Amino acid sequence: MQRTFRTLSLIVGLLAGPVVATTQDDVLSAALLPGWKTDTGTRMAGLELSLAPGWKTYWRSPGDAGIPPSFDWSQSENVKSVRIHWPAPSVFDTDGMQTIGYHDHVILTVEVTPINPGLPMRLAVEVQLGICDKICIPASLSLSSDLGASGGDDGIGAALAQRAATATEAGVAAASCTVDPINDGLRLTARMMLADPGHAEVVAFEIADPAVWVAAAVTRREGGELVTMTELVPPNGAPFALVRSEVTMTILYAGSAIEVRGCPAP
């Protein structure tokens, strides 16, 4: 539990920070990009975030001390579902703690499925996110856009090309996990057969329950095998039943990402 307390203390300290004349509008601007209609009838739109130099925001799994973004699409019209295609994030090291996110500028590709394909769609979103430089401040966005028949790329295609490769696309030959109980949760060790890319690799673990604290992974190479370990600590600080099919491991290196879903027993 000491690790959890250290993480929470750092987040609170960053959010509190010194009193400075910095507001959200000074460092962040955002827009919904209408994008284009796909051959399958969905719409590829985009959420563009532009940050002042040196500022960053966070990926869906933000690491030790990051602030995960949240999205509320419920005020949209004729929208059945929204799926974000995340571009490969960067890894930041701050005061010995690892965070994962984006700096300066990012476009999150948003794939929108209509309820009725024959009717217009209006996309609306409320976003809560953290933005950080030497201090962190919480940010709130309220955006909407009509998704008409015509639209442009506006960088959405390039952002979509930066998405994580699947395990099959990346040539992950095998992936398995061992699970061991620890005093306050579980230790999860994964082994994946994957060619060494020649760059340092960082692995981000995600599980379905957002209440479980996930430690920064410790990763090493054993030739053609990537070995990575994390610890999972639930709020009650006790071992729990892990659903292996809901484990996601994202391998990050040199601006690229590989997403491996599911981690069966060896």
Order of alpha helices (4+ residues) and beta strands (2+ residues): alpha-alpha-beta-beta-beta-beta-beta-beta-beta-beta-beta-beta-alpha-beta-alpha-beta-beta-beta-beta-beta-beta-beta-beta
